[in-house]
Amino acid sequence: MLEVARIRENIDSYAESLKKRGWDAEKSAVLQRVIDLDDQRKVLQTDNDKLLSQRNLLSKEIGNLFKSGKQEEANAAKSQVETLKSSIAELEAKITENNSSLEELLFTIPNIPHESIVFGKSDKDNVVSQDWAGPLPTLPEGAMPHWDLAAKYDIFNLELGVKITGAGFPVFRKKGAKLQRSLINFFLDEAAAAGYEEIVPPLLVNEASAKGTGQLPDKEGQMYYVEKDNLYLIPTAEVPVTNIYRNEIVKSDQFPIKLTAYTQCFRREAGSYGADVKGLNRVHQFDKIEIVQIEHPDNSYAALDKMVKHVEGLLQKLELPYRILRLCGGDLTFASALTYDFEVYSAAQKRWLEVSSVSNFETFQSNRLKLRYKDEQGKSKLAHTLNGSAMALARIIAAMLENNQTEQGIRIPKALQSYTGFEYID
């Protein structure tokens, strides 16, 4: 959520920056509406403060009047206090309504894109900031896509998932289950080696947590909702992990705060059909290791670069061809100021699959979370938050299966063999 004071100070530059997200002048008029509501809030608050002061003075005076035997004047003062109470109640109701309207309006405004973000309407306009330098995998004759490999080697079963739950809930089996667990342990060990503290968070969050990281109201339709308990299944560990620091003031010497978590994630991917969503390309439940950082604003972009390098190192160790994209304005997520996407090459499908996003949210999440730190002068300021997938397993497994198929079976990358205990799935 953007800060009202910064909208007031930067309204013209913010309106210009939001053009990168496809916001025209009419849509950007919401920024002026925010300022107008804030002006109304200040007037209402000033009027209310005056009435409160008058009420307090009269309340003190009433006692003195009674003590002095001035019964009539005391009763008149009591009548004035009752009138003031009624006026105060009306003003406080207006203040509550104003605050609600202002918050609702702020929730509709996405983050301001970083200055490096280019204008674009969709993922077709994303900028390739780094591409795979070596040759793409060459597969043997008769190579299969990962869903056929899964059936051949009994790695995972989509039909069984449909039987148990529904489409988009694969069941991993045998060496496929061991591969899944091995990847989880590998990614967690790599995160620990990079200085991240491991967290085991809940898989359900309350509304305040979902609002805190920007999932609500923006992504409400993509989240599974438990109506009876007013809880949401997490779409990513970013939500519970970042919310650990909601309504907290951290000390400057705590930076950087580096956290990692393995969780199952749940997303109601809207129904589309075809190869783009076949197999593990798009599922409703998947395993993911998330890395989260809370940083001093001066250091957050250096931290982002290190997070990008961390994810890049994982893909190199898994021997997967990858490329890094800097998202354009039209493809940027609602809460992000700058996002890098990682895609791996799926040789049998002959297409790139997104496997990670690494983002800097600057103060957008921390303003919602009220996540602050004390500067050297003792003044409270908003921290910066960052997160990244390190990594999402479903598409990683899809690319690994396809790229490593041989006549002997599916070769396991060397970095994983100590985790799996086998070199091939056969």
Steps between C-alpha positions, in 0.01 A plus 500: 500500500635838402558762767259794485776751577709370209202510264449865601867582439536305173155496340618603152798261488286217642234555233773490236654184644163324513472543124752214482228283654247618243337764721365792299423851628144402593613207711781702659241751625465264797824653634331841531200332663736360765630850576144640514394232748809563709421873504148419617644275770720781631206744516279247675774414747571866578129569559472192720806597703346842568175347617686252723694786656178695564335195655795437730510861619126505566515166682760642739299820544181311593655363817618844607158652435327237713751557780432874482126440528434623147250224426330669205827585323630146564190343345531732199862389459391134523250563223778650287719195564222269380463707183876486447499123552239463230700720260821308580328167430381630162849626412666175611258304279598723207870452581453122506317511167770726352782272620323197356448672163863614493633152580276335240620749241866446589450123468409550131829673412794276401859566594697762308733324253873540544656749258662215302161345415399542136149553367332182382159340472581134567773241555592538132650839589725374781872572467747211490775620733702177482473206264635147498844508340539132414315274257150390589455129578481260205268212574516147362253385237162419651546740790186556706342794686511467877139379535578199280827438685304507826272227373789291365704509823211540747637835625171680560138431424258770388197272468541380859503865611172554314352199678606621844446875458466636148701628206829667586590288805771251393597200712876428503612140543810284548812669365286799403410554866867459600602751231247748634630463857860519380440829322334646810796404719750621241336844472468536878864403554611751237292773667647416840850519354412849371404615849122457496323393820258214436136553600218245510189722470126423495342418163190703588501875565246752621370795301741746661799292386368471144443876487841568652696354208257618231319177413173663606309651345706468178519118475189400691370286211824300486499397866319205657272632773376314810179696556399352835828607662570807283844361409692472173729223374832659419599555134863537611702488824570870448164572668547337844877556513489874428209541742722384785609864510156661464459787751864465605779754538833332425841628598735626229767251609259214420529570126506303284225273632520188281236228525420190299213252510382188323122481462239352279328779309145523370376707205168492322648528150219612268393234253691503175583200291767358271873436523563815704324346799564131435680279751685706761495822297216637712368334813285606795729356769879508480807498722718808523790632701478875553770745604397826668710799599419806709756768431603858562376712205857598409599135450192334352607506134840356586309229689282442192809444287629243750166319500509485120851354518382244755223373273736502201744284696228245572416462131867468411543220754194325357653534151185662363516751212345823626442861414424801720229749404439846641124539496342788312236725655210302358624168641618631836312365801273737693731540801841492331724792409746279308481129417738259331348178367703186441401263222647158427497336161275199462661304219217263411242779498750738336391789718610703800330438835492755781642349819584799721419864561725722710354836599564819695182651644679798657253642760180376331458196726660651810252791495213249511682292760611802708847346491744766612849561630663779701750718316806657663288791624253261660229572243279215381525426126363229273732210415526344153377146435619255233420143411581234246420143401804286569334300362158382374526127439231408248653656189854430620410131503330529160817646343731258683307196379489616138855633471666200664323210328743243360491141380594394857222700657477851642836622623509676838724812512819436695416761766186302592639147498612510864141593589319247280740210552462404133641626170210406272126463509451178303 
